Amino acid sequence: MTLKGFYQEVLRKLDDDFWDEKVNAKVLENRIADFVRRLGVEILVADEVQHLRRRANEAGEVTDRLKVFLDRGVVPLVLVGDEDSVPFFGANGKLAARLGRPLELAPLKRVRSDAKVFKQFCVNIDTLLVSSGVFAVASGLDDSDVLDALLTVSSGHVGRVARLVGLAASEAALRGADGIEAYDLSRATREFAIGAGWLTDDPFSRKAS
């Protein structure tokens, strides 16, 4: 995105009624500084930073202003991205030098300690789907076969689990089901995960048959 677009998106998130006003980027930057101070904003999180890794002038301008943000102390920044963001930070050494030590969230593995964390994450999603009123009953995401299949599809990336379960939940809700079934997870895997290159086979097909 452009620098102005980046600033406008921040102001929109801060509920600025004039976030799309036709003013220059410097004015928008000063308004952000004013907003975060008045609203007591403690941190600004920018996701999908890997999209800034291209060499377009607009992307370079955004990264330059991020450095200014840090130098001015406008607000602490957390920059989030996937594995494709590594080249971005490597190519922007001056920005990386202003950031703290990176936190890398490695995918969970098939070991006991990681399996416990993975299961609890899936249980929490299941519980949230019920407590928020999406479904009347739990979907059994803690079933051993389902957990194994979710781990296979996601390769241990919990973000992928959330995405897959979200798609499956939408499908189940549309057909009026009480909860997510193996069919829904299988369909989400076949129609999204495989197409996204996460894997080549559907481990839920046995349960969906």
N, C-alpha and C positions, 0 to 999 in steps of 0.2 A: 504494500500500500504506500501511498504518498505520505510525506511528513504531516501535511495538513489533515489527511484522512486519519492518521494515527491519533493526532491530538483531538480531533472531533469525536472519535470513538471513545476516548478517555472521558471527555466532557459529557458525552451522552450517558455513560455509565454513572457519572456523578450527578445526573439529573439536572444538567444545565439546560434551561429552556431555550437558550440561544446557541446550542452547540453547533448548528449548521450556519451560523451567521457568516456572511462574506467578509471576513477580515483576514489579515495575514497570519502566518504561523507564529510569529513572535507574540502577537496579541493572545492567541490561543494558549501558548506556553505560559504566559503570565497569568492567565485565568486559571489554568490548572494549578499553578502554584498557590493561587489565592484560595481555590476550592479545597484543596487537600489540607490547607492550614485551618480554614474555617470549619470544615467538616470533621477534622481530626482523623483524616485518612492515615493509617499507619504503614500501609504497604501497597504497591501497585504491581499486579501480576499480569504479565504479558505472555499469552500462550501462542503456540504455533510459530515460534521465532525462526524455525527452519525455512519458512517462506521468505525470509529476508536474505537468504544466502546467495540469491542471484546477484549479478553485478549491475543491476539496473540503478540508474542515478537516484531514483526515488528511494530504493531500499538503503543505499548508502547514506542518504540524507537522514533517514530515520535513525540509523545506528549512530551517526554523528550527534544527533540531538539527544539520544539516550546517554551518550557520554556527558553531554552538558547537564542533563538531569542529575546524573551522579555527582558531577563536579559542583553544581549549585546546591546540592542537598535538598532538592525539591521534595522528593519522597523516595524511600527505599524501593528498589526494583527487584522483582523475581522474574527471570526470563525462563520460560518453559518450552521445551521442544523435544522431538523424538531423536532417534539416532542420526537423522539427517542434519540436525543442528550442529553436530560436531565440526563439520567443515566450516560452517558459518562462524563459529567462535574462533576457529583456527585462522580464518582469513581476516578477522577483526581483532587483532592482538591488543590494540589500544583499549578497546571496549572490554575485552576479557581481563585485562590487567586491572580494571577498575572494579571488577566483580569479585565476589568471594570465591572460596573453593567450591567447585561444582558438586552438586549432589546427584549421583547417578543411581537411578532406581533400576537395578538389574532384574531381569525376569526371574520369577520363582522357579525353583528346580524340584525334581522329584526326590526330595530328601525329607526326613521327618519334620524338621523345624519349619521348612518352607511349606510343607503340606498342611501344617496346622494353621499357618497364616492364610493360605489360600482358601482353606475350608471356611475359616471365620469370615473372610471377605464375602464369600458366596452366601453364607448364612445371613450376614448383615444386609445384603441386597434383598434376599428373600423376605426378611423381616420388614424391611422398608416398603416393599411392594404391598404387604398386607396392612401395615400401620398407616400408610398413606391412602388406603382405600382403593388401590388399583385392583387388587384381588381379594376374594373372601377368605381364601385359605393359602397356606404356604405351598410353594411349588416343588419342594423337595430338592432344592439345589445342593443340599448337603448329602444326597444319595451318593454312594461310592462310585457307581457307574457314571452318574452325571458329572461328578467332580473330575473323574478321570478324563471324560470326554471334553469337559471345559478346559482342562489343563492342556490337552492335546491341541485343541483348536486355537487357544490363546498363546501357546508356547510359554506360559507362565506370566504373560503380561496382563496384570489385573485390569488395565484400561480396556483391553480387548474383551475381557469378560463382561465388563459393564456395557460395552457397546453391543455385544452379541445378545446378552440378556435383555437389553433395552429393545432391540429389534424383535426378539421372540415375544416379549411382553406385549408389544404393540399388536403383533399378529394374534396372540391369544385373546387380547381384549376385544379386538375387532370381531372375532367369531363367538364372543360371549362366554369364553371359558372361565372357570373358577380360578385357574392358575395356569402357569406355563407348563406345557407338556413336552415330551421328547420330540413330538412332531414339530413344534414351534422352533425349538433349538436346532433341529435338523434343517428346517427350511431356511432359517437365518444363516446357518453354516453354508448351505448350498448356494443361496442367492447372494450372500455378501462375503463371508469369510474366504471362501474358495476363490471368488472373483478378485478379492483384494490381495491374493497371493499368500495368505496366512498358512494354508495347507492345501493339499490336493484331494483328500478324501474326507468323507463325512463320518465321523465316529459316532454320531447319533443315529445313523440309519438303522442300526440293529434294534434300538429301543423304539424307533418310530414305526417299524414294520409290524 
